[in-house]
Amino acid sequence: MPSEEQVAIIGYGAVLPGAKTIEAFWDLLAAGQTALSEAPRDRWRAEIPRDTKNAARQAGAVGGFITDYAYDW
């Protein structure tokens, strides 16, 4: 028999590509914008070649990257 325990959600948060809050991310998407960009050079090993003719071989070349945020963990 399923349990009917009550749960209280007291808050939520997120840091997402292109936005520091969930609301800002939603606004970005609602405006038809994207948070995708080319990988920052400091996060990409320069010796790995990027194949511009074959999208399947560009793993990690484009993505949603979090910038300008200090993690506190």
NUTI-443104 format. One record per atom (N, C-alpha, C, O): atom name; chain; residue number from 1; residue in three letters; x, y, z. Coordinates in steps of 0.1 Angstrom, whole numbers. Example, Ala and Ser with C-alpha at 12.3 -4.5 7.8 and 13.67 -1.06 7.14 Angstrom:
// NUTI-443104
<atom at="N" ch="A" i="1" aa="ALA" xx="132" yy="-57" zz="78"/>
<atom at="CA" ch="A" i="1" aa="ALA" xx="123" yy="-45" zz="78"/>
<atom at="C" ch="A" i="1" aa="ALA" xx="132" yy="-33" zz="78"/>
<atom at="O" ch="A" i="1" aa="ALA" xx="142" yy="-33" zz="85"/>
<atom at="N" ch="A" i="2" aa="SER" xx="128" yy="-22" zz="71"/>
<atom at="CA" ch="A" i="2" aa="SER" xx="137" yy="-11" zz="71"/>
<atom at="C" ch="A" i="2" aa="SER" xx="129" yy="0" zz="79"/>
<atom at="O" ch="A" i="2" aa="SER" xx="134" yy="11" zz="80"/>
//
This chain:
// NUTI-443104
<atom at="N" ch="A" i="1" aa="MET" xx="9" yy="-12" zz="0"/>
<atom at="CA" ch="A" i="1" aa="MET" xx="0" yy="0" zz="0"/>
<atom at="C" ch="A" i="1" aa="MET" xx="9" yy="12" zz="0"/>
<atom at="O" ch="A" i="1" aa="MET" xx="18" yy="13" zz="8"/>
<atom at="N" ch="A" i="2" aa="PRO" xx="7" yy="22" zz="-9"/>
<atom at="CA" ch="A" i="2" aa="PRO" xx="15" yy="34" zz="-10"/>
<atom at="C" ch="A" i="2" aa="PRO" xx="14" yy="43" zz="3"/>
<atom at="O" ch="A" i="2" aa="PRO" xx="4" yy="44" zz="9"/>
<atom at="N" ch="A" i="3" aa="SER" xx="25" yy="49" zz="6"/>
<atom at="CA" ch="A" i="3" aa="SER" xx="26" yy="58" zz="18"/>
<atom at="C" ch="A" i="3" aa="SER" xx="20" yy="71" zz="14"/>
<atom at="O" ch="A" i="3" aa="SER" xx="23" yy="76" zz="2"/>
<atom at="N" ch="A" i="4" aa="GLU" xx="14" yy="78" zz="22"/>
<atom at="CA" ch="A" i="4" aa="GLU" xx="8" yy="91" zz="20"/>
<atom at="C" ch="A" i="4" aa="GLU" xx="15" yy="102" zz="28"/>
<atom at="O" ch="A" i="4" aa="GLU" xx="9" yy="110" zz="35"/>
<atom at="N" ch="A" i="5" aa="GLU" xx="28" yy="101" zz="29"/>
<atom at="CA" ch="A" i="5" aa="GLU" xx="36" yy="111" zz="37"/>
<atom at="C" ch="A" i="5" aa="GLU" xx="36" yy="124" zz="30"/>
<atom at="O" ch="A" i="5" aa="GLU" xx="36" yy="125" zz="18"/>
<atom at="N" ch="A" i="6" aa="GLN" xx="35" yy="135" zz="38"/>
<atom at="CA" ch="A" i="6" aa="GLN" xx="35" yy="148" zz="33"/>
<atom at="C" ch="A" i="6" aa="GLN" xx="49" yy="153" zz="31"/>
<atom at="O" ch="A" i="6" aa="GLN" xx="58" yy="150" zz="39"/>
<atom at="N" ch="A" i="7" aa="VAL" xx="51" yy="161" zz="21"/>
<atom at="CA" ch="A" i="7" aa="VAL" xx="64" yy="167" zz="18"/>
<atom at="C" ch="A" i="7" aa="VAL" xx="63" yy="181" zz="16"/>
<atom at="O" ch="A" i="7" aa="VAL" xx="53" yy="186" zz="10"/>
<atom at="N" ch="A" i="8" aa="ALA" xx="72" yy="189" zz="22"/>
<atom at="CA" ch="A" i="8" aa="ALA" xx="71" yy="204" zz="21"/>
<atom at="C" ch="A" i="8" aa="ALA" xx="84" yy="208" zz="13"/>
<atom at="O" ch="A" i="8" aa="ALA" xx="95" yy="205" zz="17"/>
<atom at="N" ch="A" i="9" aa="ILE" xx="82" yy="215" zz="2"/>
<atom at="CA" ch="A" i="9" aa="ILE" xx="93" yy="220" zz="-6"/>
<atom at="C" ch="A" i="9" aa="ILE" xx="95" yy="235" zz="-1"/>
<atom at="O" ch="A" i="9" aa="ILE" xx="86" yy="243" zz="-3"/>
<atom at="N" ch="A" i="10" aa="ILE" xx="106" yy="237" zz="5"/>
<atom at="CA" ch="A" i="10" aa="ILE" xx="108" yy="251" zz="11"/>
<atom at="C" ch="A" i="10" aa="ILE" xx="117" yy="260" zz="2"/>
<atom at="O" ch="A" i="10" aa="ILE" xx="119" yy="271" zz="6"/>
<atom at="N" ch="A" i="11" aa="GLY" xx="122" yy="255" zz="-9"/>
<atom at="CA" ch="A" i="11" aa="GLY" xx="130" yy="263" zz="-17"/>
<atom at="C" ch="A" i="11" aa="GLY" xx="136" yy="255" zz="-28"/>
<atom at="O" ch="A" i="11" aa="GLY" xx="136" yy="243" zz="-28"/>
<atom at="N" ch="A" i="12" aa="TYR" xx="141" yy="262" zz="-38"/>
<atom at="CA" ch="A" i="12" aa="TYR" xx="148" yy="256" zz="-49"/>
<atom at="C" ch="A" i="12" aa="TYR" xx="158" yy="266" zz="-55"/>
<atom at="O" ch="A" i="12" aa="TYR" xx="157" yy="278" zz="-53"/>
<atom at="N" ch="A" i="13" aa="GLY" xx="167" yy="261" zz="-62"/>
<atom at="CA" ch="A" i="13" aa="GLY" xx="177" yy="270" zz="-68"/>
<atom at="C" ch="A" i="13" aa="GLY" xx="185" yy="262" zz="-79"/>
<atom at="O" ch="A" i="13" aa="GLY" xx="186" yy="250" zz="-79"/>
<atom at="N" ch="A" i="14" aa="ALA" xx="191" yy="270" zz="-87"/>
<atom at="CA" ch="A" i="14" aa="ALA" xx="199" yy="264" zz="-98"/>
<atom at="C" ch="A" i="14" aa="ALA" xx="208" yy="275" zz="-104"/>
<atom at="O" ch="A" i="14" aa="ALA" xx="204" yy="287" zz="-104"/>
<atom at="N" ch="A" i="15" aa="VAL" xx="219" yy="270" zz="-109"/>
<atom at="CA" ch="A" i="15" aa="VAL" xx="227" yy="279" zz="-118"/>
<atom at="C" ch="A" i="15" aa="VAL" xx="228" yy="272" zz="-131"/>
<atom at="O" ch="A" i="15" aa="VAL" xx="232" yy="261" zz="-132"/>
<atom at="N" ch="A" i="16" aa="LEU" xx="223" yy="279" zz="-141"/>
<atom at="CA" ch="A" i="16" aa="LEU" xx="222" yy="273" zz="-154"/>
<atom at="C" ch="A" i="16" aa="LEU" xx="230" yy="281" zz="-165"/>
<atom at="O" ch="A" i="16" aa="LEU" xx="233" yy="292" zz="-162"/>
<atom at="N" ch="A" i="17" aa="PRO" xx="233" yy="275" zz="-176"/>
<atom at="CA" ch="A" i="17" aa="PRO" xx="240" yy="282" zz="-186"/>
<atom at="C" ch="A" i="17" aa="PRO" xx="233" yy="294" zz="-190"/>
<atom at="O" ch="A" i="17" aa="PRO" xx="221" yy="294" zz="-194"/>
<atom at="N" ch="A" i="18" aa="GLY" xx="239" yy="306" zz="-190"/>
<atom at="CA" ch="A" i="18" aa="GLY" xx="233" yy="318" zz="-194"/>
<atom at="C" ch="A" i="18" aa="GLY" xx="224" yy="325" zz="-184"/>
<atom at="O" ch="A" i="18" aa="GLY" xx="218" yy="335" zz="-187"/>
<atom at="N" ch="A" i="19" aa="ALA" xx="222" yy="319" zz="-172"/>
<atom at="CA" ch="A" i="19" aa="ALA" xx="213" yy="324" zz="-162"/>
<atom at="C" ch="A" i="19" aa="ALA" xx="218" yy="319" zz="-148"/>
<atom at="O" ch="A" i="19" aa="ALA" xx="222" yy="308" zz="-146"/>
<atom at="N" ch="A" i="20" aa="LYS" xx="216" yy="328" zz="-139"/>
<atom at="CA" ch="A" i="20" aa="LYS" xx="220" yy="325" zz="-125"/>
<atom at="C" ch="A" i="20" aa="LYS" xx="208" yy="320" zz="-116"/>
<atom at="O" ch="A" i="20" aa="LYS" xx="209" yy="316" zz="-105"/>
<atom at="N" ch="A" i="21" aa="THR" xx="196" yy="321" zz="-122"/>
<atom at="CA" ch="A" i="21" aa="THR" xx="184" yy="317" zz="-115"/>
<atom at="C" ch="A" i="21" aa="THR" xx="175" yy="309" zz="-125"/>
<atom at="O" ch="A" i="21" aa="THR" xx="177" yy="310" zz="-137"/>
<atom at="N" ch="A" i="22" aa="ILE" xx="166" yy="301" zz="-120"/>
<atom at="CA" ch="A" i="22" aa="ILE" xx="156" yy="294" zz="-128"/>
<atom at="C" ch="A" i="22" aa="ILE" xx="148" yy="304" zz="-136"/>
<atom at="O" ch="A" i="22" aa="ILE" xx="145" yy="301" zz="-148"/>
<atom at="N" ch="A" i="23" aa="GLU" xx="143" yy="314" zz="-130"/>
<atom at="CA" ch="A" i="23" aa="GLU" xx="135" yy="324" zz="-136"/>
<atom at="C" ch="A" i="23" aa="GLU" xx="142" yy="331" zz="-148"/>
<atom at="O" ch="A" i="23" aa="GLU" xx="136" yy="332" zz="-159"/>
<atom at="N" ch="A" i="24" aa="ALA" xx="155" yy="334" zz="-146"/>
<atom at="CA" ch="A" i="24" aa="ALA" xx="163" yy="340" zz="-157"/>
<atom at="C" ch="A" i="24" aa="ALA" xx="165" yy="330" zz="-168"/>
<atom at="O" ch="A" i="24" aa="ALA" xx="165" yy="335" zz="-180"/>
<atom at="N" ch="A" i="25" aa="PHE" xx="167" yy="318" zz="-165"/>
<atom at="CA" ch="A" i="25" aa="PHE" xx="168" yy="308" zz="-176"/>
<atom at="C" ch="A" i="25" aa="PHE" xx="155" yy="306" zz="-184"/>
<atom at="O" ch="A" i="25" aa="PHE" xx="155" yy="305" zz="-196"/>
<atom at="N" ch="A" i="26" aa="TRP" xx="144" yy="306" zz="-177"/>
<atom at="CA" ch="A" i="26" aa="TRP" xx="131" yy="305" zz="-183"/>
<atom at="C" ch="A" i="26" aa="TRP" xx="129" yy="318" zz="-193"/>
<atom at="O" ch="A" i="26" aa="TRP" xx="125" yy="316" zz="-204"/>
<atom at="N" ch="A" i="27" aa="ASP" xx="132" yy="330" zz="-188"/>
<atom at="CA" ch="A" i="27" aa="ASP" xx="131" yy="342" zz="-196"/>
<atom at="C" ch="A" i="27" aa="ASP" xx="140" yy="341" zz="-208"/>
<atom at="O" ch="A" i="27" aa="ASP" xx="136" yy="345" zz="-219"/>
<atom at="N" ch="A" i="28" aa="LEU" xx="152" yy="335" zz="-207"/>
<atom at="CA" ch="A" i="28" aa="LEU" xx="161" yy="333" zz="-219"/>
<atom at="C" ch="A" i="28" aa="LEU" xx="154" yy="324" zz="-229"/>
<atom at="O" ch="A" i="28" aa="LEU" xx="154" yy="327" zz="-241"/>
<atom at="N" ch="A" i="29" aa="LEU" xx="149" yy="313" zz="-224"/>
<atom at="CA" ch="A" i="29" aa="LEU" xx="142" yy="303" zz="-233"/>
<atom at="C" ch="A" i="29" aa="LEU" xx="129" yy="309" zz="-239"/>
<atom at="O" ch="A" i="29" aa="LEU" xx="126" yy="308" zz="-251"/>
<atom at="N" ch="A" i="30" aa="ALA" xx="121" yy="316" zz="-231"/>
<atom at="CA" ch="A" i="30" aa="ALA" xx="109" yy="322" zz="-236"/>
<atom at="C" ch="A" i="30" aa="ALA" xx="111" yy="333" zz="-247"/>
<atom at="O" ch="A" i="30" aa="ALA" xx="103" yy="335" zz="-255"/>
<atom at="N" ch="A" i="31" aa="ALA" xx="123" yy="339" zz="-246"/>
<atom at="CA" ch="A" i="31" aa="ALA" xx="127" yy="349" zz="-256"/>
<atom at="C" ch="A" i="31" aa="ALA" xx="132" yy="343" zz="-269"/>
<atom at="O" ch="A" i="31" aa="ALA" xx="136" yy="350" zz="-278"/>
<atom at="N" ch="A" i="32" aa="GLY" xx="133" yy="330" zz="-269"/>
<atom at="CA" ch="A" i="32" aa="GLY" xx="138" yy="323" zz="-281"/>
<atom at="C" ch="A" i="32" aa="GLY" xx="153" yy="323" zz="-282"/>
<atom at="O" ch="A" i="32" aa="GLY" xx="158" yy="320" zz="-293"/>
<atom at="N" ch="A" i="33" aa="GLN" xx="160" yy="326" zz="-271"/>
<atom at="CA" ch="A" i="33" aa="GLN" xx="174" yy="326" zz="-271"/>
<atom at="C" ch="A" i="33" aa="GLN" xx="180" yy="312" zz="-267"/>
<atom at="O" ch="A" i="33" aa="GLN" xx="172" yy="304" zz="-262"/>
<atom at="N" ch="A" i="34" aa="THR" xx="193" yy="311" zz="-269"/>
<atom at="CA" ch="A" i="34" aa="THR" xx="199" yy="298" zz="-265"/>
<atom at="C" ch="A" i="34" aa="THR" xx="211" yy="302" zz="-256"/>
<atom at="O" ch="A" i="34" aa="THR" xx="217" yy="313" zz="-257"/>
<atom at="N" ch="A" i="35" aa="ALA" xx="215" yy="293" zz="-247"/>
<atom at="CA" ch="A" i="35" aa="ALA" xx="226" yy="295" zz="-239"/>
<atom at="C" ch="A" i="35" aa="ALA" xx="238" yy="286" zz="-244"/>
<atom at="O" ch="A" i="35" aa="ALA" xx="248" yy="285" zz="-237"/>
<atom at="N" ch="A" i="36" aa="LEU" xx="237" yy="280" zz="-256"/>
<atom at="CA" ch="A" i="36" aa="LEU" xx="247" yy="272" zz="-261"/>
<atom at="C" ch="A" i="36" aa="LEU" xx="258" yy="281" zz="-267"/>
<atom at="O" ch="A" i="36" aa="LEU" xx="255" yy="292" zz="-273"/>
<atom at="N" ch="A" i="37" aa="SER" xx="271" yy="277" zz="-265"/>
<atom at="CA" ch="A" i="37" aa="SER" xx="282" yy="285" zz="-271"/>
<atom at="C" ch="A" i="37" aa="SER" xx="293" yy="275" zz="-273"/>
<atom at="O" ch="A" i="37" aa="SER" xx="293" yy="263" zz="-269"/>
<atom at="N" ch="A" i="38" aa="GLU" xx="304" yy="280" zz="-280"/>
<atom at="CA" ch="A" i="38" aa="GLU" xx="316" yy="272" zz="-282"/>
<atom at="C" ch="A" i="38" aa="GLU" xx="322" yy="270" zz="-268"/>
<atom at="O" ch="A" i="38" aa="GLU" xx="322" yy="279" zz="-260"/>
<atom at="N" ch="A" i="39" aa="ALA" xx="329" yy="259" zz="-266"/>
<atom at="CA" ch="A" i="39" aa="ALA" xx="335" yy="257" zz="-253"/>
<atom at="C" ch="A" i="39" aa="ALA" xx="346" yy="267" zz="-251"/>
<atom at="O" ch="A" i="39" aa="ALA" xx="354" yy="271" zz="-259"/>
<atom at="N" ch="A" i="40" aa="PRO" xx="346" yy="273" zz="-238"/>
<atom at="CA" ch="A" i="40" aa="PRO" xx="357" yy="282" zz="-235"/>
<atom at="C" ch="A" i="40" aa="PRO" xx="370" yy="276" zz="-236"/>
<atom at="O" ch="A" i="40" aa="PRO" xx="372" yy="264" zz="-233"/>
<atom at="N" ch="A" i="41" aa="ARG" xx="380" yy="283" zz="-241"/>
<atom at="CA" ch="A" i="41" aa="ARG" xx="393" yy="277" zz="-244"/>
<atom at="C" ch="A" i="41" aa="ARG" xx="400" yy="272" zz="-231"/>
<atom at="O" ch="A" i="41" aa="ARG" xx="408" yy="262" zz="-232"/>
<atom at="N" ch="A" i="42" aa="ASP" xx="397" yy="278" zz="-220"/>
<atom at="CA" ch="A" i="42" aa="ASP" xx="403" yy="273" zz="-207"/>
<atom at="C" ch="A" i="42" aa="ASP" xx="396" yy="259" zz="-203"/>
<atom at="O" ch="A" i="42" aa="ASP" xx="401" yy="253" zz="-193"/>
<atom at="N" ch="A" i="43" aa="ARG" xx="386" yy="255" zz="-209"/>
<atom at="CA" ch="A" i="43" aa="ARG" xx="380" yy="242" zz="-206"/>
<atom at="C" ch="A" i="43" aa="ARG" xx="382" yy="232" zz="-217"/>
<atom at="O" ch="A" i="43" aa="ARG" xx="375" yy="221" zz="-216"/>
<atom at="N" ch="A" i="44" aa="TRP" xx="390" yy="235" zz="-226"/>
<atom at="CA" ch="A" i="44" aa="TRP" xx="392" yy="226" zz="-238"/>
<atom at="C" ch="A" i="44" aa="TRP" xx="407" yy="224" zz="-240"/>
<atom at="O" ch="A" i="44" aa="TRP" xx="414" yy="233" zz="-241"/>
<atom at="N" ch="A" i="45" aa="ARG" xx="411" yy="211" zz="-240"/>
<atom at="CA" ch="A" i="45" aa="ARG" xx="425" yy="208" zz="-243"/>
<atom at="C" ch="A" i="45" aa="ARG" xx="428" yy="212" zz="-257"/>
<atom at="O" ch="A" i="45" aa="ARG" xx="422" yy="207" zz="-267"/>
<atom at="N" ch="A" i="46" aa="ALA" xx="438" yy="221" zz="-259"/>
<atom at="CA" ch="A" i="46" aa="ALA" xx="441" yy="226" zz="-272"/>
<atom at="C" ch="A" i="46" aa="ALA" xx="446" yy="215" zz="-281"/>
<atom at="O" ch="A" i="46" aa="ALA" xx="445" yy="216" zz="-294"/>
<atom at="N" ch="A" i="47" aa="GLU" xx="452" yy="204" zz="-276"/>
<atom at="CA" ch="A" i="47" aa="GLU" xx="457" yy="193" zz="-285"/>
<atom at="C" ch="A" i="47" aa="GLU" xx="446" yy="185" zz="-291"/>
<atom at="O" ch="A" i="47" aa="GLU" xx="449" yy="176" zz="-300"/>
<atom at="N" ch="A" i="48" aa="ILE" xx="434" yy="186" zz="-286"/>
<atom at="CA" ch="A" i="48" aa="ILE" xx="423" yy="178" zz="-292"/>
<atom at="C" ch="A" i="48" aa="ILE" xx="418" yy="186" zz="-304"/>
<atom at="O" ch="A" i="48" aa="ILE" xx="412" yy="197" zz="-302"/>
<atom at="N" ch="A" i="49" aa="PRO" xx="419" yy="180" zz="-316"/>
<atom at="CA" ch="A" i="49" aa="PRO" xx="415" yy="188" zz="-328"/>
<atom at="C" ch="A" i="49" aa="PRO" xx="399" yy="188" zz="-329"/>
<atom at="O" ch="A" i="49" aa="PRO" xx="393" yy="178" zz="-325"/>
<atom at="N" ch="A" i="50" aa="ARG" xx="394" yy="199" zz="-334"/>
<atom at="CA" ch="A" i="50" aa="ARG" xx="380" yy="200" zz="-336"/>
<atom at="C" ch="A" i="50" aa="ARG" xx="377" yy="197" zz="-351"/>
<atom at="O" ch="A" i="50" aa="ARG" xx="383" yy="203" zz="-360"/>
<atom at="N" ch="A" i="51" aa="ASP" xx="368" yy="188" zz="-353"/>
<atom at="CA" ch="A" i="51" aa="ASP" xx="365" yy="184" zz="-367"/>
<atom at="C" ch="A" i="51" aa="ASP" xx="353" yy="192" zz="-371"/>
<atom at="O" ch="A" i="51" aa="ASP" xx="341" yy="189" zz="-367"/>
<atom at="N" ch="A" i="52" aa="THR" xx="355" yy="202" zz="-379"/>
<atom at="CA" ch="A" i="52" aa="THR" xx="344" yy="211" zz="-383"/>
<atom at="C" ch="A" i="52" aa="THR" xx="335" yy="206" zz="-394"/>
<atom at="O" ch="A" i="52" aa="THR" xx="325" yy="211" zz="-397"/>
<atom at="N" ch="A" i="53" aa="LYS" xx="339" yy="194" zz="-400"/>
<atom at="CA" ch="A" i="53" aa="LYS" xx="332" yy="188" zz="-411"/>
<atom at="C" ch="A" i="53" aa="LYS" xx="323" yy="177" zz="-406"/>
<atom at="O" ch="A" i="53" aa="LYS" xx="314" yy="172" zz="-414"/>
<atom at="N" ch="A" i="54" aa="ASN" xx="325" yy="172" zz="-394"/>
<atom at="CA" ch="A" i="54" aa="ASN" xx="318" yy="161" zz="-389"/>
<atom at="C" ch="A" i="54" aa="ASN" xx="313" yy="164" zz="-375"/>
<atom at="O" ch="A" i="54" aa="ASN" xx="320" yy="163" zz="-366"/>
<atom at="N" ch="A" i="55" aa="ALA" xx="300" yy="167" zz="-374"/>
<atom at="CA" ch="A" i="55" aa="ALA" xx="294" yy="171" zz="-361"/>
<atom at="C" ch="A" i="55" aa="ALA" xx="295" yy="161" zz="-351"/>
<atom at="O" ch="A" i="55" aa="ALA" xx="297" yy="164" zz="-339"/>
<atom at="N" ch="A" i="56" aa="ALA" xx="295" yy="148" zz="-355"/>
<atom at="CA" ch="A" i="56" aa="ALA" xx="296" yy="137" zz="-345"/>
<atom at="C" ch="A" i="56" aa="ALA" xx="309" yy="136" zz="-338"/>
<atom at="O" ch="A" i="56" aa="ALA" xx="311" yy="130" zz="-328"/>
<atom at="N" ch="A" i="57" aa="ARG" xx="319" yy="142" zz="-344"/>
<atom at="CA" ch="A" i="57" aa="ARG" xx="333" yy="142" zz="-338"/>
<atom at="C" ch="A" i="57" aa="ARG" xx="336" yy="155" zz="-331"/>
<atom at="O" ch="A" i="57" aa="ARG" xx="348" yy="157" zz="-328"/>
<atom at="N" ch="A" i="58" aa="GLN" xx="326" yy="163" zz="-328"/>
<atom at="CA" ch="A" i="58" aa="GLN" xx="328" yy="176" zz="-321"/>
<atom at="C" ch="A" i="58" aa="GLN" xx="324" yy="175" zz="-307"/>
<atom at="O" ch="A" i="58" aa="GLN" xx="320" yy="185" zz="-301"/>
<atom at="N" ch="A" i="59" aa="ALA" xx="324" yy="163" zz="-301"/>
<atom at="CA" ch="A" i="59" aa="ALA" xx="319" yy="162" zz="-287"/>
<atom at="C" ch="A" i="59" aa="ALA" xx="325" yy="172" zz="-278"/>
<atom at="O" ch="A" i="59" aa="ALA" xx="338" yy="172" zz="-277"/>
<atom at="N" ch="A" i="60" aa="GLY" xx="317" yy="180" zz="-272"/>
<atom at="CA" ch="A" i="60" aa="GLY" xx="322" yy="189" zz="-262"/>
<atom at="C" ch="A" i="60" aa="GLY" xx="326" yy="203" zz="-268"/>
<atom at="O" ch="A" i="60" aa="GLY" xx="329" yy="212" zz="-261"/>
<atom at="N" ch="A" i="61" aa="ALA" xx="326" yy="204" zz="-281"/>
<atom at="CA" ch="A" i="61" aa="ALA" xx="330" yy="217" zz="-288"/>
<atom at="C" ch="A" i="61" aa="ALA" xx="319" yy="227" zz="-285"/>
<atom at="O" ch="A" i="61" aa="ALA" xx="322" yy="239" zz="-285"/>
<atom at="N" ch="A" i="62" aa="VAL" xx="307" yy="223" zz="-284"/>
<atom at="CA" ch="A" i="62" aa="VAL" xx="296" yy="233" zz="-282"/>
<atom at="C" ch="A" i="62" aa="VAL" xx="288" yy="228" zz="-270"/>
<atom at="O" ch="A" i="62" aa="VAL" xx="285" yy="216" zz="-269"/>
<atom at="N" ch="A" i="63" aa="GLY" xx="283" yy="236" zz="-261"/>
<atom at="CA" ch="A" i="63" aa="GLY" xx="275" yy="232" zz="-250"/>
<atom at="C" ch="A" i="63" aa="GLY" xx="270" yy="244" zz="-242"/>
<atom at="O" ch="A" i="63" aa="GLY" xx="272" yy="255" zz="-246"/>
<atom at="N" ch="A" i="64" aa="GLY" xx="264" yy="241" zz="-231"/>
<atom at="CA" ch="A" i="64" aa="GLY" xx="259" yy="252" zz="-222"/>
<atom at="C" ch="A" i="64" aa="GLY" xx="269" yy="252" zz="-211"/>
<atom at="O" ch="A" i="64" aa="GLY" xx="270" yy="243" zz="-203"/>
<atom at="N" ch="A" i="65" aa="PHE" xx="276" yy="263" zz="-210"/>
<atom at="CA" ch="A" i="65" aa="PHE" xx="287" yy="264" zz="-200"/>
<atom at="C" ch="A" i="65" aa="PHE" xx="284" yy="275" zz="-189"/>
<atom at="O" ch="A" i="65" aa="PHE" xx="279" yy="286" zz="-193"/>
<atom at="N" ch="A" i="66" aa="ILE" xx="286" yy="272" zz="-177"/>
<atom at="CA" ch="A" i="66" aa="ILE" xx="284" yy="281" zz="-166"/>
<atom at="C" ch="A" i="66" aa="ILE" xx="297" yy="289" zz="-164"/>
<atom at="O" ch="A" i="66" aa="ILE" xx="308" yy="284" zz="-162"/>
<atom at="N" ch="A" i="67" aa="THR" xx="295" yy="302" zz="-165"/>
<atom at="CA" ch="A" i="67" aa="THR" xx="307" yy="312" zz="-164"/>
<atom at="C" ch="A" i="67" aa="THR" xx="303" yy="322" zz="-153"/>
<atom at="O" ch="A" i="67" aa="THR" xx="292" yy="323" zz="-149"/>
<atom at="N" ch="A" i="68" aa="ASP" xx="313" yy="329" zz="-148"/>
<atom at="CA" ch="A" i="68" aa="ASP" xx="311" yy="340" zz="-139"/>
<atom at="C" ch="A" i="68" aa="ASP" xx="303" yy="335" zz="-127"/>
<atom at="O" ch="A" i="68" aa="ASP" xx="294" yy="342" zz="-122"/>
<atom at="N" ch="A" i="69" aa="TYR" xx="307" yy="324" zz="-121"/>
<atom at="CA" ch="A" i="69" aa="TYR" xx="301" yy="319" zz="-109"/>
<atom at="C" ch="A" i="69" aa="TYR" xx="311" yy="312" zz="-100"/>
<atom at="O" ch="A" i="69" aa="TYR" xx="319" yy="304" zz="-105"/>
<atom at="N" ch="A" i="70" aa="ALA" xx="311" yy="316" zz="-87"/>
<atom at="CA" ch="A" i="70" aa="ALA" xx="320" yy="310" zz="-78"/>
<atom at="C" ch="A" i="70" aa="ALA" xx="312" yy="299" zz="-70"/>
<atom at="O" ch="A" i="70" aa="ALA" xx="303" yy="302" zz="-62"/>
<atom at="N" ch="A" i="71" aa="TYR" xx="317" yy="287" zz="-72"/>
<atom at="CA" ch="A" i="71" aa="TYR" xx="311" yy="276" zz="-64"/>
<atom at="C" ch="A" i="71" aa="TYR" xx="316" yy="276" zz="-50"/>
<atom at="O" ch="A" i="71" aa="TYR" xx="327" yy="279" zz="-47"/>
<atom at="N" ch="A" i="72" aa="ASP" xx="307" yy="273" zz="-40"/>
<atom at="CA" ch="A" i="72" aa="ASP" xx="311" yy="274" zz="-26"/>
<atom at="C" ch="A" i="72" aa="ASP" xx="312" yy="261" zz="-19"/>
<atom at="O" ch="A" i="72" aa="ASP" xx="310" yy="260" zz="-7"/>
<atom at="N" ch="A" i="73" aa="TRP" xx="315" yy="251" zz="-27"/>
<atom at="CA" ch="A" i="73" aa="TRP" xx="316" yy="237" zz="-21"/>
<atom at="C" ch="A" i="73" aa="TRP" xx="330" yy="233" zz="-20"/>
<atom at="O" ch="A" i="73" aa="TRP" xx="333" yy="222" zz="-15"/>
//
